Amino acid sequence: MTNARVKFNVEQNIAYVTLNRVDKHNGLDKPMILELVQVAKKIDKDRSIRCVILQGAGASFCAGLDFNYVAKNPSMIGKFFFKLPWRKDNMFQRVAHVWRDLSVPVIAVVHGNCFGAGMQIILGCDYRIATPDANLSILEMKWGLIPDMSGMATLSRLTRVDIAQELTMTGRFFSGVEAEQYGLVSKVSDTPLIEAKSLAEKICQQSPDAIAAAKYLFKKTWKKDTRAALFWERIVQLRLLGRKNQRIAMKNGLARNEEPKSFIDRSSF
């Protein structure tokens, strides 16, 4: 499927989501934000999808929020900043944090410019593979703003507070190599898409239930106290034990010189 601003296709259980506003370096406007959230919902409903690769077409991953568009469409701010009482996020936060909320792993492929909103989107992903010369910035300070698209939730899980503060308060640019040193990028590579596909294929070889459970468990327990972490370990493991995919994994693990059995589509976690 190809939308005006987001391309989406599935190959061998891997969903490819491509930001496709090339003439604007994939700067986010209202239609693109809505399409990204809609694509994420579609992925969440498709139980055959085991992994997601999120990338940008053209010269950049994403140059951030398109402030020229916002200036011409100021009503977007009020509509997207407003949060319904029963939701945890507004639309600005959702477009970035929705990737963390998916039950399948999401791999961001980063090249060219990755500023502001683009930076917060990749921070919401599970893995970030960037080119060494990628140009990144928590750029909101340039506009007299702070990161407000879930950046405060994701930065704290990935780097030290002094690094997060310095990058936020200065808005300075840094490379993919520096981002890896800060913990904001998982790996640098001259061929990030190839690396992402290799990782996705390895993930797809595992039990989809166990992969979903692992992501859910890390989300529930990361930086929690030991008692809470041990509690969620027990609960999540109990939900896995005896399921069909777990039994298939056991048979594959014990098999000798036999073709491994295929897993069924992932269950909900």
C-alpha positions in Angstrom: 0.0 0.0 0.0 1.2 3.5 -0.9 -0.2 6.6 0.8 0.6 10.2 -0.1 3.2 10.6 2.6 3.8 7.1 4.0 4.6 3.9 2.1 3.8 0.6 3.7 4.4 -3.0 2.6 5.0 -6.4 4.1 7.6 -8.9 3.0 8.2 -12.2 4.7 6.5 -11.1 7.9 8.5 -7.8 8.0 6.6 -4.6 7.7 8.4 -1.7 5.9 7.2 1.8 6.8 8.8 4.6 4.8 8.3 8.3 5.4 7.8 9.6 1.9 7.7 13.4 1.9 11.0 13.6 0.1 10.8 17.2 -1.0 10.6 18.3 2.6 13.2 15.9 4.0 10.2 14.0 5.4 9.2 16.9 7.6 6.0 16.0 9.5 2.7 17.7 8.6 -0.8 16.8 9.7 -1.5 14.2 7.0 1.8 12.5 7.6 1.3 12.3 11.3 -2.2 10.8 10.8 -0.9 8.3 8.2 1.9 7.1 10.5 -0.5 6.5 13.4 -2.9 4.7 11.0 -0.1 2.5 9.7 0.9 1.6 13.2 -2.7 0.6 14.0 -2.7 -1.6 10.9 0.5 -3.3 12.0 -0.9 -3.9 15.5 -3.9 -5.7 14.0 -1.9 -7.9 11.6 -0.8 -10.9 13.6 1.4 -12.2 10.7 3.8 -9.2 11.1 6.8 -10.1 13.3 9.0 -7.0 13.0 8.9 -3.5 11.6 11.6 -1.5 9.7 11.0 2.3 9.9 12.9 4.4 7.4 12.9 7.6 5.4 12.9 8.0 1.6 15.2 10.5 -0.1 18.1 12.3 1.6 16.9 12.2 5.2 15.1 10.1 7.8 13.0 13.1 9.1 13.9 16.8 9.5 11.3 17.2 12.2 8.0 19.0 12.4 7.3 21.1 9.3 7.0 24.5 11.0 6.2 26.3 7.7 3.2 24.0 7.4 2.2 24.6 11.0 2.4 28.4 10.6 -0.1 28.1 7.7 -2.3 25.6 9.6 -2.2 26.8 13.3 -5.3 24.9 14.2 -3.3 21.7 14.0 -1.5 22.7 17.3 -4.7 22.8 19.3 -6.2 19.7 17.8 -3.0 17.5 18.2 -2.0 18.9 21.6 -5.4 18.2 23.1 -5.6 14.9 25.0 -8.7 13.0 25.5 -9.3 12.1 29.2 -9.1 8.4 28.8 -5.9 8.4 26.7 -2.3 8.6 28.0 -1.1 10.7 25.1 -2.0 13.4 22.6 -1.5 13.0 18.8 2.0 14.7 18.8 3.1 12.1 21.5 1.4 9.2 19.8 3.2 9.5 16.5 6.5 8.8 18.3 5.5 6.6 21.2 3.1 4.3 19.1 6.2 2.4 17.9 7.1 1.5 21.5 3.6 0.5 22.2 3.5 -2.1 19.3 4.0 -5.7 20.5 6.5 -6.3 17.7 10.1 -4.9 17.6 10.6 -1.8 15.6 14.0 -1.0 13.9 14.7 2.6 12.8 17.0 3.0 9.9 18.5 6.5 10.2 20.4 8.5 7.5 20.8 12.2 6.6 19.0 14.6 8.9 17.1 13.4 11.9 15.9 16.4 13.9 13.3 17.2 16.6 10.2 15.1 15.9 12.2 12.7 13.8 14.6 12.2 16.7 11.7 11.5 19.1 10.2 9.0 16.6 13.4 6.9 16.5 13.8 7.1 20.3 10.4 5.4 20.5 11.7 2.4 18.4 13.4 -0.6 19.9 16.6 -0.4 17.8 18.2 2.4 15.9 20.8 1.7 13.2 22.3 4.9 11.7 24.9 5.8 9.2 28.1 7.2 10.8 27.5 10.6 9.1 23.8 10.9 10.0 23.0 14.4 11.3 20.9 14.3 14.5 19.6 17.0 16.9 17.1 17.5 19.6 16.2 20.7 17.9 13.2 22.0 19.7 15.3 24.6 21.6 15.8 26.4 18.3 12.1 27.2 18.3 12.0 28.1 22.0 10.4 24.7 22.9 11.2 21.5 24.7 10.8 17.9 23.3 7.1 17.1 23.8 6.5 14.1 21.5 7.4 11.5 24.2 11.1 12.4 24.2 11.1 12.9 28.0 9.9 9.3 28.4 12.3 7.7 25.9 15.5 9.8 26.6 15.5 8.7 30.2 15.6 5.0 29.2 18.5 5.4 26.8 21.1 7.9 28.1 22.4 9.8 31.1 20.5 12.8 32.4 23.5 15.2 31.8 23.8 14.1 28.2 20.0 14.4 27.7 20.0 17.9 29.2 23.0 19.2 27.3 21.6 18.0 23.9 18.2 19.4 24.8 19.4 22.7 26.1 21.8 23.4 23.3 20.0 21.8 20.3 23.4 21.1 18.8 23.9 18.7 16.0 25.7 15.4 16.5 26.7 12.5 14.2 25.6 8.9 14.2 28.9 7.9 15.8 28.3 10.3 18.7 24.8 9.1 19.0 26.0 5.6 19.5 28.4 6.8 22.2 25.5 8.5 23.9 23.4 5.4 23.8 20.8 7.0 21.5 21.7 4.8 18.5 22.1 1.1 18.8 24.6 0.7 16.0 26.3 2.6 13.2 26.7 1.1 9.8 27.4 2.3 6.2 24.6 0.0 5.2 21.9 0.4 7.9 19.0 -1.1 5.9 21.0 -4.3 5.3 21.8 -4.5 9.0 18.2 -3.8 9.9 17.0 -6.6 7.5 19.5 -9.0 9.0 18.3 -8.3 12.5 14.6 -8.5 11.5 15.1 -11.8 9.8 16.8 -13.2 13.0 13.9 -12.0 15.1 11.4 -13.6 12.7 13.0 -17.0 13.2 12.0 -16.9 16.9 8.7 -17.6 18.5 6.5 -14.5 17.9 4.8 -15.0 21.2 8.1 -15.0 23.1 9.4 -11.9 21.1 6.2 -10.0 22.0 6.4 -11.1 25.6 10.0 -10.0 25.8 9.2 -6.6 24.5 6.2 -6.3 26.9 8.3 -7.4 29.8 11.1 -4.9 29.2 8.5 -2.1 28.8 6.9 -3.1 32.1 10.1 -3.6 34.2 12.9 -1.5 32.8 14.2 0.6 35.7 11.6 -0.7 38.0 12.5 -2.1 41.4 13.5 -5.8 41.8 10.2 -6.8 43.4 8.1 -5.4 40.6 10.5 -6.9 37.9 10.3 -10.3 39.4 6.6 -10.1 39.6 6.2 -9.3 35.9 8.7 -12.0 35.0 6.4 -14.6 36.6 3.2 -13.2 35.1 4.6 -13.0 31.5 6.2 -16.4 31.7 2.9 -18.0 32.9 1.2 -16.5 29.8 3.8 -18.1 27.5 4.0 -21.6 29.0 2.1 -24.3 27.1 1.1 -22.1 24.2 1.3 -23.6 20.7 4.3 -21.4 19.7 6.1 -22.3 22.9 5.6 -26.0 22.3 6.9 -25.5 18.7 10.0 -23.7 20.0 10.6 -26.6 22.4 10.3 -29.2 19.6 12.6 -27.1 17.4 15.2 -26.8 20.2 15.2 -30.5 20.9 15.2 -31.6 17.2 18.3 -33.1 15.7 18.9 -32.7 11.9 15.3 -31.9 11.3 13.6 -29.1 9.4 12.3 -26.6 12.1 8.6 -26.3 12.4 7.0 -23.0 11.5 5.5 -20.8 14.2 1.9 -19.7 14.0 1.0 -16.0 14.0 1.8 -14.2 17.2 -0.8 -14.0 20.0 -1.8 -10.7 21.6 0.4 -9.3 24.5 
